[in-house]
């Protein structure tokens, strides 16, 4: 099975951008100087999100570079899961699975959908 490492890398970076503060070396409002690297030697590889020259998020060691990337993706997902609040009082179910916060949907869309009988 072929992995799409570009997509995996982009998701790792998206997760990291959401959590990390901007680097002190520039004035951007988002951490834009992020990159993903894999380092190590035979049988012991580590993948990390780098903020400039500083490791910001590091995955556990793995046997291959591919596995190290996968473990870093899992690590960023698990870390992000600790910070993202769960939907609560205004939670609505989506037909087919998933939920959304009714308060965050544009009211124009909600009232227009009701007029056209979208529900």
SEMI-125331 format. One record per residue (C-alpha): residue number from 1; residue in one letter; chain; x, y, z. Coordinates in Angstrom, 3 decimals. Example, Ala and Ser with C-alpha at 12.3 -4.5 7.8 and 13.67 -1.06 7.14 Angstrom:
REM SEMI-125331
+-----+---+---+----------+----------+----------+
:   k : r : c :       c1 :       c2 :       c3 :
+-----+---+---+----------+----------+----------+
:   1 : a : A :   12.300 :   -4.500 :    7.800 :
:   2 : s : A :   13.670 :   -1.060 :    7.140 :
+-----+---+---+----------+----------+----------+
This chain:
REM SEMI-125331
+-----+---+---+----------+----------+----------+
:   k : r : c :       c1 :       c2 :       c3 :
+-----+---+---+----------+----------+----------+
:   1 : x : A :    0.000 :    0.000 :    0.000 :
:   2 : x : A :    1.441 :    3.343 :   -1.069 :
:   3 : x : A :    1.437 :    6.222 :    1.446 :
:   4 : x : A :    0.809 :    9.828 :    0.476 :
:   5 : x : A :    3.575 :   11.501 :    2.459 :
:   6 : x : A :    2.811 :   14.967 :    1.090 :
:   7 : x : A :   -0.721 :   14.827 :    2.481 :
:   8 : x : A :    0.530 :   13.346 :    5.749 :
:   9 : x : A :    3.103 :   16.149 :    6.057 :
:  10 : x : A :    0.488 :   18.815 :    5.328 :
:  11 : x : A :   -1.818 :   17.437 :    8.032 :
:  12 : x : A :    1.036 :   17.345 :   10.553 :
:  13 : x : A :    1.847 :   20.976 :    9.727 :
:  14 : x : A :   -1.826 :   22.022 :    9.878 :
:  15 : x : A :   -2.162 :   20.472 :   13.338 :
:  16 : x : A :    1.064 :   22.132 :   14.494 :
:  17 : x : A :    0.115 :   25.572 :   13.104 :
:  18 : x : A :   -3.091 :   25.445 :   15.081 :
:  19 : x : A :   -1.283 :   24.768 :   18.362 :
:  20 : x : A :    2.032 :   26.599 :   18.181 :
:  21 : x : A :    2.761 :   30.238 :   18.899 :
:  22 : x : A :    4.672 :   32.303 :   16.353 :
:  23 : x : A :    8.442 :   32.202 :   16.453 :
:  24 : x : A :   10.093 :   35.048 :   18.314 :
:  25 : x : A :   12.300 :   35.638 :   15.279 :
:  26 : x : A :    9.532 :   37.114 :   13.118 :
:  27 : x : A :    6.314 :   39.079 :   13.525 :
:  28 : x : A :    3.887 :   36.862 :   11.617 :
:  29 : x : A :    0.586 :   36.113 :   13.311 :
:  30 : x : A :    0.973 :   32.396 :   12.595 :
:  31 : x : A :    3.959 :   30.078 :   12.955 :
:  32 : x : A :    4.954 :   30.046 :    9.309 :
:  33 : x : A :    8.513 :   28.828 :    9.638 :
:  34 : x : A :    7.444 :   25.250 :   10.417 :
:  35 : x : A :    8.868 :   22.189 :    8.782 :
:  36 : x : A :    8.807 :   18.436 :    9.311 :
:  37 : x : A :   12.064 :   16.524 :    9.476 :
:  38 : x : A :   12.971 :   12.878 :   10.005 :
:  39 : x : A :   16.318 :   12.074 :   11.552 :
:  40 : x : A :   18.147 :    9.102 :   13.038 :
:  41 : x : A :   19.994 :    6.056 :   11.878 :
:  42 : x : A :   19.267 :    2.468 :   10.937 :
:  43 : x : A :   16.451 :    1.111 :   13.080 :
:  44 : x : A :   15.909 :    4.295 :   15.115 :
:  45 : x : A :   14.222 :    7.251 :   13.395 :
:  46 : x : A :   12.357 :   10.219 :   14.825 :
:  47 : x : A :   10.124 :   12.729 :   13.051 :
:  48 : x : A :    9.665 :   16.212 :   14.451 :
:  49 : x : A :    7.899 :   19.478 :   13.704 :
:  50 : x : A :   10.528 :   22.188 :   13.739 :
:  51 : x : A :    9.762 :   25.812 :   14.557 :
:  52 : x : A :   12.757 :   27.411 :   12.940 :
:  53 : x : A :   15.697 :   25.467 :   14.344 :
:  54 : x : A :   13.854 :   24.329 :   17.471 :
:  55 : x : A :   11.956 :   21.035 :   17.771 :
:  56 : x : A :    8.384 :   21.924 :   18.778 :
:  57 : x : A :    6.624 :   18.539 :   18.572 :
:  58 : x : A :    8.400 :   15.226 :   18.339 :
:  59 : x : A :    6.984 :   11.794 :   17.658 :
:  60 : x : A :    8.209 :    8.599 :   19.308 :
:  61 : x : A :   11.070 :    6.605 :   17.826 :
:  62 : x : A :   10.296 :    4.219 :   14.981 :
:  63 : x : A :   12.074 :    1.537 :   12.963 :
:  64 : x : A :   11.705 :    3.299 :    9.594 :
:  65 : x : A :   11.397 :    6.906 :    8.392 :
:  66 : x : A :    7.896 :    6.088 :    7.085 :
:  67 : x : A :    6.797 :    4.804 :   10.460 :
:  68 : x : A :    8.331 :    7.851 :   12.160 :
:  69 : x : A :    6.173 :   10.148 :    9.988 :
:  70 : x : A :    3.055 :    8.142 :   10.818 :
:  71 : x : A :    3.864 :    8.256 :   14.540 :
:  72 : x : A :    4.361 :   12.035 :   14.363 :
:  73 : x : A :    0.963 :   12.436 :   12.694 :
:  74 : x : A :   -0.603 :   10.332 :   15.439 :
:  75 : x : A :    1.223 :   12.372 :   18.094 :
:  76 : x : A :   -0.030 :   15.695 :   16.692 :
:  77 : x : A :   -3.580 :   14.337 :   16.466 :
:  78 : x : A :   -3.500 :   13.098 :   20.054 :
:  79 : x : A :   -1.962 :   16.355 :   21.272 :
:  80 : x : A :   -4.536 :   18.420 :   19.416 :
:  81 : x : A :   -7.283 :   16.249 :   20.902 :
:  82 : x : A :   -6.209 :   17.379 :   24.382 :
:  83 : x : A :   -6.729 :   21.054 :   23.461 :
:  84 : x : A :   -9.846 :   21.035 :   21.276 :
:  85 : x : A :  -12.970 :   21.355 :   23.427 :
:  86 : x : A :  -15.808 :   18.960 :   22.794 :
:  87 : x : A :  -19.061 :   20.345 :   21.443 :
:  88 : x : A :  -21.542 :   20.649 :   24.254 :
:  89 : x : A :  -24.816 :   22.468 :   24.765 :
:  90 : x : A :  -25.325 :   23.607 :   21.172 :
:  91 : x : A :  -24.223 :   20.360 :   19.576 :
:  92 : x : A :  -26.318 :   19.080 :   16.693 :
:  93 : x : A :  -25.960 :   15.742 :   14.947 :
:  94 : x : A :  -25.183 :   15.534 :   11.244 :
:  95 : x : A :  -27.097 :   12.926 :    9.273 :
:  96 : x : A :  -24.585 :   10.213 :    8.388 :
:  97 : x : A :  -22.297 :   10.980 :   11.338 :
:  98 : x : A :  -20.500 :   13.833 :   13.011 :
:  99 : x : A :  -21.651 :   16.867 :   14.957 :
: 100 : x : A :  -21.523 :   20.653 :   14.642 :
: 101 : x : A :  -22.065 :   23.684 :   16.885 :
: 102 : x : A :  -25.293 :   25.360 :   15.805 :
: 103 : x : A :  -24.153 :   28.721 :   17.228 :
: 104 : x : A :  -21.174 :   28.855 :   14.849 :
: 105 : x : A :  -23.162 :   28.415 :   11.612 :
: 106 : x : A :  -24.008 :   31.672 :    9.826 :
: 107 : x : A :  -27.562 :   32.624 :   10.653 :
: 108 : x : A :  -28.169 :   33.662 :    7.027 :
: 109 : x : A :  -27.456 :   30.109 :    5.910 :
: 110 : x : A :  -29.637 :   28.608 :    8.578 :
: 111 : x : A :  -32.649 :   30.806 :    7.823 :
: 112 : x : A :  -32.185 :   30.424 :    4.036 :
: 113 : x : A :  -32.050 :   26.645 :    4.371 :
: 114 : x : A :  -35.281 :   26.628 :    6.324 :
: 115 : x : A :  -37.026 :   28.757 :    3.663 :
: 116 : x : A :  -35.975 :   26.407 :    0.870 :
: 117 : x : A :  -36.921 :   23.290 :    2.833 :
: 118 : x : A :  -33.380 :   21.940 :    3.044 :
: 119 : x : A :  -34.071 :   20.122 :    6.312 :
+-----+---+---+----------+----------+----------+
